[in-house]
Amino acid sequence: MKIEERHLVQIAAVVQCGGATEAAVMLGTTQPAISRTISQLEARLGDALFEKGRRPLKATALGAVLALHGRDILAASRRASAAVGTYQNGTSGLVRIGGVPYFMDAVVTGAVAKFTRTRPDLRVDQIYGNMPELFSKLRDAALDLVIGPVGSLDIGPDLHFEELIPARNVIACGAGHPLMGNARPKPTDLAGYPWVAPLPGSPLMIDLEMILFSLGIDELSIRYSGGSLMAVVTYLESTEALAILPQSVVDALSPRPIATLPFDIPQSPRTIGLISRAGIPLSPSIRKFSAHLVATLGRNRPPPPP
């Protein structure tokens, strides 16, 4: 015999509240509707669900069994309602964000940590890659957001771009590097020191090639490659090596003893921005996370020139 789930919920509410009137208030229905449900079920089952003449109402053995199942349904319904609520207010769900490794580790991860600290039901998946690879994942819906440096021609009409901060790469070194005493290092000065290789395919590698072009040489002395951001920082602190890093990354590493050489790298204009698929609605959690990144990183935006 099939018993409707809503009827089981009503029986559970009556047992919990001790009366049909109280149960009706709890479920947002009427007392006659609940009393009618009980009477019809008792007639179909041929057995009483509540003991007659008892106030508050007391379930029979059969009524208690049905109420037990009704409580499970009611609890599941409440959990579902709570899940909908947290999803709609952006405190639960999944956010998949991709970016270039150094910038993500130094700048974005801290913003992610702050955002998730008060959202225990939210998960953020952080994925690394070069920008063309990340754009491909974004277009394939394998990512929700991409954050990283782009040029004016890198964004197609199918993507939405929100500018955050200028993307400026600099030559980084240990704070005690000999070139820090040189107010205007020349390109030839750079050739006399070992280098850390940028990540293959990154804008950092493009800028290193521009330095090589300005020096008129084919290659620099690469002494270290393949390390994580913290590994590169540790290497710079312990040697006289040079490395190209985003200015935003060097700033985020403060107060570690990493410095920026006063050398202007010839580089194409780029902007670090937040990229999503154009015309595709974002979930509440992704919208709130995007707004959090804009608010957090936007504070690092340099003031406009006077």
C-alpha positions as a Markdown table, in Angstrom:
| # | Residue | x | y | z |
|---|---|---|---|---|
| 1 | Met | 0.0 | 0.0 | 0.0 |
| 2 | Lys | 1.4 | 3.4 | -1.1 |
| 3 | Ile | 1.4 | 6.1 | 1.5 |
| 4 | Glu | 2.2 | 9.6 | 0.3 |
| 5 | Glu | 5.3 | 11.2 | 1.8 |
| 6 | Arg | 3.5 | 14.3 | 2.8 |
| 7 | His | 1.1 | 12.2 | 4.9 |
| 8 | Leu | 4.0 | 10.6 | 6.7 |
| 9 | Val | 5.4 | 14.1 | 7.4 |
| 10 | Gln | 2.1 | 15.2 | 8.8 |
| 11 | Ile | 1.9 | 12.2 | 11.2 |
| 12 | Ala | 5.5 | 12.9 | 12.3 |
| 13 | Ala | 4.6 | 16.5 | 13.0 |
| 14 | Val | 1.5 | 15.5 | 15.1 |
| 15 | Val | 3.7 | 13.1 | 17.1 |
| 16 | Gln | 6.3 | 15.8 | 17.6 |
| 17 | Cys | 3.9 | 18.6 | 18.5 |
| 18 | Gly | 1.3 | 16.5 | 20.4 |
| 19 | Gly | -1.7 | 17.8 | 18.4 |
| 20 | Ala | -3.0 | 18.5 | 14.9 |
| 21 | Thr | -3.4 | 22.2 | 15.5 |
| 22 | Glu | 0.2 | 22.6 | 16.5 |
| 23 | Ala | 1.4 | 20.4 | 13.7 |
| 24 | Ala | -0.6 | 22.5 | 11.2 |
| 25 | Val | 1.3 | 25.6 | 12.4 |
| 26 | Met | 4.6 | 23.8 | 12.1 |
| 27 | Leu | 3.9 | 22.7 | 8.5 |
| 28 | Gly | 2.1 | 25.8 | 7.3 |
| 29 | Thr | -1.2 | 24.0 | 6.6 |
| 30 | Thr | -4.5 | 23.7 | 8.5 |
| 31 | Gln | -5.8 | 21.6 | 11.3 |
| 32 | Pro | -8.7 | 20.2 | 9.3 |
| 33 | Ala | -6.4 | 19.1 | 6.6 |
| 34 | Ile | -4.2 | 17.1 | 9.0 |
| 35 | Ser | -7.2 | 15.6 | 10.8 |
| 36 | Arg | -8.6 | 14.6 | 7.5 |
| 37 | Thr | -5.3 | 12.9 | 6.5 |
| 38 | Ile | -5.2 | 10.9 | 9.8 |
| 39 | Ser | -8.9 | 9.8 | 9.4 |
| 40 | Gln | -8.4 | 8.7 | 5.8 |
| 41 | Leu | -5.2 | 6.8 | 6.6 |
| 42 | Glu | -6.8 | 5.0 | 9.6 |
| 43 | Ala | -9.7 | 4.0 | 7.3 |
| 44 | Arg | -7.4 | 2.7 | 4.6 |
| 45 | Leu | -5.1 | 0.8 | 7.1 |
| 46 | Gly | -7.9 | -0.5 | 9.2 |
| 47 | Asp | -6.0 | 0.5 | 12.3 |
| 48 | Ala | -5.7 | 3.5 | 14.6 |
| 49 | Leu | -2.7 | 5.8 | 14.3 |
| 50 | Phe | -3.3 | 7.7 | 17.6 |
| 51 | Glu | -4.9 | 6.5 | 20.8 |
| 52 | Lys | -8.4 | 7.9 | 21.3 |
| 53 | Gly | -9.1 | 10.4 | 24.0 |
| 54 | Arg | -5.4 | 11.2 | 24.8 |
| 55 | Arg | -4.2 | 14.8 | 25.0 |
| 56 | Pro | -1.5 | 15.5 | 23.9 |
| 57 | Leu | -2.0 | 12.9 | 21.1 |
| 58 | Lys | -0.1 | 9.7 | 21.6 |
| 59 | Ala | 0.8 | 7.5 | 18.6 |
| 60 | Thr | -0.1 | 3.8 | 18.5 |
| 61 | Ala | 2.5 | 1.3 | 17.6 |
| 62 | Leu | 1.6 | 1.7 | 13.9 |
| 63 | Gly | 1.5 | 5.5 | 14.1 |
| 64 | Ala | 4.9 | 5.5 | 15.7 |
| 65 | Val | 6.4 | 3.4 | 12.9 |
| 66 | Leu | 4.9 | 5.8 | 10.2 |
| 67 | Ala | 6.0 | 8.8 | 12.2 |
| 68 | Leu | 9.6 | 7.5 | 12.3 |
| 69 | His | 9.6 | 7.5 | 8.5 |
| 70 | Gly | 7.9 | 10.8 | 8.4 |
| 71 | Arg | 10.7 | 12.3 | 10.6 |
| 72 | Asp | 13.3 | 11.1 | 8.1 |
| 73 | Ile | 11.4 | 12.8 | 5.3 |
| 74 | Leu | 11.0 | 15.9 | 7.3 |
| 75 | Ala | 14.6 | 16.0 | 8.2 |
| 76 | Ala | 15.7 | 15.5 | 4.6 |
| 77 | Ser | 13.3 | 18.2 | 3.5 |
| 78 | Arg | 14.8 | 20.6 | 6.0 |
| 79 | Arg | 18.4 | 19.7 | 4.9 |
| 80 | Ala | 17.4 | 20.3 | 1.3 |
| 81 | Ser | 15.8 | 23.7 | 2.2 |
| 82 | Ala | 19.0 | 24.7 | 4.1 |
| 83 | Ala | 21.1 | 23.6 | 1.1 |
| 84 | Val | 19.1 | 25.7 | -1.2 |
| 85 | Gly | 19.4 | 28.6 | 1.1 |
| 86 | Thr | 23.2 | 28.4 | 1.4 |
| 87 | Tyr | 23.5 | 27.9 | -2.3 |
| 88 | Gln | 21.4 | 30.9 | -3.1 |
| 89 | Asn | 23.3 | 33.2 | -0.6 |
| 90 | Gly | 26.6 | 32.0 | -2.0 |
| 91 | Thr | 27.9 | 30.2 | 1.1 |
| 92 | Ser | 28.0 | 26.8 | -0.4 |
| 93 | Gly | 28.9 | 25.2 | -3.7 |
| 94 | Leu | 32.0 | 24.8 | -5.9 |
| 95 | Val | 34.2 | 27.5 | -7.4 |
| 96 | Arg | 36.8 | 26.4 | -9.9 |
| 97 | Ile | 39.4 | 29.1 | -10.6 |
| 98 | Gly | 42.5 | 28.8 | -12.7 |
| 99 | Gly | 45.6 | 31.0 | -13.0 |
| 100 | Val | 49.3 | 31.2 | -13.5 |
| 101 | Pro | 51.2 | 29.5 | -10.7 |
| 102 | Tyr | 53.3 | 32.3 | -9.1 |
| 103 | Phe | 50.5 | 34.8 | -9.0 |
| 104 | Met | 48.0 | 32.3 | -7.7 |
| 105 | Asp | 50.3 | 31.2 | -4.9 |
| 106 | Ala | 51.5 | 34.6 | -3.8 |
| 107 | Val | 48.3 | 36.7 | -4.3 |
| 108 | Val | 45.2 | 34.7 | -4.9 |
| 109 | Thr | 45.5 | 31.9 | -2.4 |
| 110 | Gly | 45.4 | 34.4 | 0.5 |
| 111 | Ala | 42.2 | 35.9 | -0.9 |
| 112 | Val | 40.7 | 32.4 | -1.2 |
| 113 | Ala | 41.6 | 31.5 | 2.4 |
| 114 | Lys | 39.9 | 34.7 | 3.6 |
| 115 | Phe | 36.8 | 34.0 | 1.6 |
| 116 | Thr | 36.4 | 30.3 | 2.6 |
| 117 | Arg | 37.1 | 31.0 | 6.3 |
| 118 | Thr | 33.4 | 31.9 | 7.0 |
| 119 | Arg | 32.0 | 29.6 | 4.4 |
| 120 | Pro | 32.5 | 26.0 | 5.6 |
| 121 | Asp | 30.3 | 24.5 | 2.9 |
| 122 | Leu | 32.1 | 26.2 | 0.0 |
| 123 | Arg | 34.9 | 24.4 | -1.9 |
| 124 | Val | 37.4 | 26.2 | -4.1 |
| 125 | Asp | 39.4 | 24.2 | -6.6 |
| 126 | Gln | 42.6 | 26.1 | -7.7 |
| 127 | Ile | 44.0 | 25.0 | -11.0 |
| 128 | Tyr | 47.3 | 26.1 | -12.5 |
| 129 | Gly | 48.3 | 26.6 | -16.2 |
| 130 | Asn | 49.4 | 29.0 | -18.9 |
| 131 | Met | 46.8 | 31.5 | -20.1 |
| 132 | Pro | 46.0 | 29.8 | -23.4 |
| 133 | Glu | 45.5 | 26.4 | -21.7 |
| 134 | Leu | 43.3 | 28.1 | -19.0 |
| 135 | Phe | 41.2 | 29.9 | -21.6 |
| 136 | Ser | 40.6 | 26.5 | -23.3 |
| 137 | Lys | 39.4 | 25.0 | -20.0 |
| 138 | Leu | 37.2 | 28.0 | -19.4 |
| 139 | Arg | 35.5 | 27.7 | -22.8 |
| 140 | Asp | 35.0 | 24.0 | -22.2 |
| 141 | Ala | 33.3 | 24.8 | -18.8 |
| 142 | Ala | 36.0 | 23.0 | -16.9 |
| 143 | Leu | 36.7 | 26.2 | -15.1 |
| 144 | Asp | 34.4 | 28.9 | -13.8 |
| 145 | Leu | 36.9 | 31.8 | -13.6 |
| 146 | Val | 40.4 | 32.5 | -14.8 |
| 147 | Ile | 42.6 | 35.2 | -13.2 |
| 148 | Gly | 45.9 | 36.3 | -14.8 |
| 149 | Pro | 47.8 | 38.6 | -17.0 |
| 150 | Val | 46.4 | 39.3 | -20.5 |
| 151 | Gly | 47.1 | 41.7 | -23.3 |
| 152 | Ser | 44.6 | 43.8 | -25.2 |
| 153 | Leu | 44.2 | 41.2 | -28.0 |
| 154 | Asp | 44.0 | 38.0 | -25.8 |
| 155 | Ile | 40.3 | 38.2 | -24.9 |
| 156 | Gly | 37.8 | 37.0 | -27.5 |
| 157 | Pro | 34.2 | 38.1 | -27.7 |
| 158 | Asp | 33.1 | 34.9 | -25.9 |
| 159 | Leu | 34.9 | 35.9 | -22.7 |
| 160 | His | 34.2 | 38.6 | -20.2 |
| 161 | Phe | 37.1 | 40.5 | -18.7 |
| 162 | Glu | 37.2 | 42.6 | -15.5 |
| 163 | Glu | 40.4 | 44.5 | -14.9 |
| 164 | Leu | 42.0 | 44.2 | -11.5 |
| 165 | Ile | 45.6 | 45.5 | -11.5 |
| 166 | Pro | 48.3 | 46.3 | -14.0 |
| 167 | Ala | 50.5 | 43.3 | -14.9 |
| 168 | Arg | 54.1 | 44.5 | -14.6 |
| 169 | Asn | 57.0 | 42.1 | -14.5 |
| 170 | Val | 60.2 | 43.1 | -12.8 |
| 171 | Ile | 63.7 | 41.6 | -12.2 |
| 172 | Ala | 63.8 | 40.3 | -8.7 |
| 173 | Cys | 66.8 | 39.3 | -6.6 |
| 174 | Gly | 67.9 | 38.9 | -3.0 |
| 175 | Ala | 67.9 | 42.1 | -1.0 |
| 176 | Gly | 71.6 | 42.1 | -0.6 |
| 177 | His | 72.4 | 41.5 | -4.3 |
| 178 | Pro | 75.4 | 43.5 | -5.6 |
| 179 | Leu | 73.3 | 45.2 | -8.3 |
| 180 | Met | 71.0 | 46.8 | -5.7 |
| 181 | Gly | 73.8 | 49.3 | -5.1 |
| 182 | Asn | 73.6 | 50.4 | -8.8 |
| 183 | Ala | 71.0 | 53.1 | -9.3 |
| 184 | Arg | 70.7 | 52.3 | -13.0 |
| 185 | Pro | 71.8 | 48.8 | -14.0 |
| 186 | Lys | 72.6 | 48.4 | -17.6 |
| 187 | Pro | 71.5 | 45.4 | -19.7 |
| 188 | Thr | 75.2 | 44.3 | -19.8 |
| 189 | Asp | 75.2 | 44.2 | -16.0 |
| 190 | Leu | 72.5 | 41.6 | -16.0 |
| 191 | Ala | 74.5 | 39.2 | -18.2 |
| 192 | Gly | 77.1 | 38.8 | -15.5 |
| 193 | Tyr | 74.8 | 37.0 | -13.0 |
| 194 | Pro | 73.1 | 33.6 | -13.0 |
| 195 | Trp | 69.3 | 33.4 | -13.7 |
| 196 | Val | 66.3 | 31.5 | -12.7 |
| 197 | Ala | 64.4 | 30.2 | -15.7 |
| 198 | Pro | 60.8 | 31.4 | -16.0 |
| 199 | Leu | 57.9 | 29.0 | -16.3 |
| 200 | Pro | 57.8 | 27.7 | -19.9 |
| 201 | Gly | 55.2 | 29.5 | -22.0 |
| 202 | Ser | 54.5 | 32.2 | -19.4 |
| 203 | Pro | 54.6 | 36.0 | -20.0 |
| 204 | Leu | 57.8 | 35.9 | -17.8 |
| 205 | Met | 59.5 | 33.8 | -20.5 |
| 206 | Ile | 58.4 | 36.4 | -23.1 |
| 207 | Asp | 59.9 | 39.2 | -21.1 |
| 208 | Leu | 63.2 | 37.2 | -20.6 |
| 209 | Glu | 63.4 | 36.9 | -24.4 |
| 210 | Met | 63.0 | 40.7 | -24.6 |
| 211 | Ile | 65.9 | 41.1 | -22.3 |
| 212 | Leu | 68.0 | 38.8 | -24.4 |
| 213 | Phe | 67.1 | 40.8 | -27.5 |
| 214 | Ser | 68.0 | 44.1 | -25.8 |
| 215 | Leu | 71.4 | 42.6 | -24.7 |
| 216 | Gly | 72.0 | 41.3 | -28.2 |
| 217 | Ile | 72.8 | 37.8 | -26.9 |
| 218 | Asp | 71.2 | 34.4 | -27.4 |
| 219 | Glu | 71.0 | 33.2 | -23.9 |
| 220 | Leu | 71.7 | 33.9 | -20.2 |
| 221 | Ser | 73.3 | 31.7 | -17.7 |
| 222 | Ile | 70.4 | 29.6 | -16.3 |
| 223 | Arg | 71.3 | 28.0 | -13.0 |
| 224 | Tyr | 67.9 | 27.0 | -11.7 |
| 225 | Ser | 64.6 | 26.0 | -13.1 |
| 226 | Gly | 61.4 | 24.2 | -12.4 |
| 227 | Gly | 60.9 | 25.3 | -8.7 |
| 228 | Ser | 57.8 | 26.4 | -7.0 |
| 229 | Leu | 57.4 | 30.1 | -6.1 |
| 230 | Met | 58.8 | 29.5 | -2.6 |
| 231 | Ala | 61.7 | 27.5 | -4.0 |
| 232 | Val | 62.6 | 30.3 | -6.4 |
| 233 | Val | 62.4 | 32.9 | -3.5 |
| 234 | Thr | 64.6 | 30.7 | -1.3 |
| 235 | Tyr | 67.1 | 30.3 | -4.2 |
| 236 | Leu | 67.2 | 34.1 | -4.8 |
| 237 | Glu | 67.7 | 34.8 | -1.1 |
| 238 | Ser | 70.7 | 32.3 | -1.0 |
| 239 | Thr | 72.4 | 33.3 | -4.2 |
| 240 | Glu | 73.2 | 36.2 | -6.5 |
| 241 | Ala | 70.8 | 34.9 | -9.1 |
| 242 | Leu | 68.2 | 37.1 | -10.9 |
| 243 | Ala | 64.7 | 36.2 | -11.8 |
| 244 | Ile | 61.7 | 37.8 | -13.6 |
| 245 | Leu | 58.7 | 37.9 | -11.4 |
| 246 | Pro | 55.4 | 39.8 | -11.4 |
| 247 | Gln | 55.6 | 43.0 | -9.4 |
| 248 | Ser | 52.4 | 41.9 | -7.6 |
| 249 | Val | 54.1 | 38.7 | -6.5 |
| 250 | Val | 57.2 | 40.5 | -5.1 |
| 251 | Asp | 54.9 | 42.9 | -3.2 |
| 252 | Ala | 52.9 | 40.0 | -1.8 |
| 253 | Leu | 56.1 | 38.3 | -0.5 |
| 254 | Ser | 57.0 | 41.3 | 1.7 |
| 255 | Pro | 58.6 | 41.3 | 4.2 |
| 256 | Arg | 60.8 | 38.5 | 2.8 |
| 257 | Pro | 64.2 | 39.8 | 1.7 |
| 258 | Ile | 63.4 | 39.9 | -2.0 |
| 259 | Ala | 64.1 | 43.1 | -3.9 |
| 260 | Thr | 63.3 | 44.6 | -7.3 |
| 261 | Leu | 66.1 | 45.9 | -9.5 |
| 262 | Pro | 65.6 | 49.4 | -10.9 |
| 263 | Phe | 65.6 | 48.1 | -14.4 |
| 264 | Asp | 62.8 | 48.8 | -16.9 |
| 265 | Ile | 62.0 | 45.6 | -18.8 |
| 266 | Pro | 60.7 | 46.2 | -22.3 |
| 267 | Gln | 57.3 | 44.4 | -22.2 |
| 268 | Ser | 53.9 | 44.6 | -23.9 |
| 269 | Pro | 51.1 | 46.2 | -21.9 |
| 270 | Arg | 49.2 | 43.6 | -19.9 |
| 271 | Thr | 46.5 | 43.7 | -17.2 |
| 272 | Ile | 45.7 | 41.2 | -14.5 |
| 273 | Gly | 42.0 | 40.5 | -14.7 |
| 274 | Leu | 39.2 | 38.2 | -13.9 |
| 275 | Ile | 37.9 | 36.3 | -16.9 |
| 276 | Ser | 34.7 | 34.4 | -17.2 |
| 277 | Arg | 32.5 | 33.2 | -20.1 |
| 278 | Ala | 30.5 | 36.0 | -21.6 |
| 279 | Gly | 26.7 | 35.7 | -21.3 |
| 280 | Ile | 26.8 | 32.6 | -19.0 |
| 281 | Pro | 25.1 | 33.3 | -15.6 |
| 282 | Leu | 27.4 | 32.6 | -12.6 |
| 283 | Ser | 26.2 | 30.7 | -9.6 |
| 284 | Pro | 25.7 | 32.8 | -6.4 |
| 285 | Ser | 28.9 | 31.5 | -4.8 |
| 286 | Ile | 31.0 | 32.3 | -7.9 |
| 287 | Arg | 29.5 | 35.8 | -8.1 |
| 288 | Lys | 30.3 | 36.5 | -4.5 |
| 289 | Phe | 33.8 | 35.0 | -4.9 |
| 290 | Ser | 34.4 | 37.2 | -8.0 |
| 291 | Ala | 33.3 | 40.3 | -6.0 |
| 292 | His | 35.6 | 39.3 | -3.2 |
| 293 | Leu | 38.6 | 39.1 | -5.5 |
| 294 | Val | 37.7 | 42.4 | -7.1 |
| 295 | Ala | 37.4 | 44.1 | -3.7 |
| 296 | Thr | 40.6 | 42.4 | -2.3 |
| 297 | Leu | 42.9 | 42.8 | -5.3 |
| 298 | Gly | 41.4 | 46.2 | -6.4 |
| 299 | Arg | 42.8 | 47.7 | -3.2 |
| 300 | Asn | 46.2 | 47.0 | -4.6 |
| 301 | Arg | 45.5 | 49.0 | -7.7 |
| 302 | Pro | 47.9 | 51.9 | -8.0 |
| 303 | Pro | 46.3 | 55.3 | -8.0 |
| 304 | Pro | 45.8 | 57.0 | -11.4 |
| 305 | Pro | 48.5 | 59.5 | -12.5 |
| 306 | Pro | 47.7 | 63.1 | -11.5 |
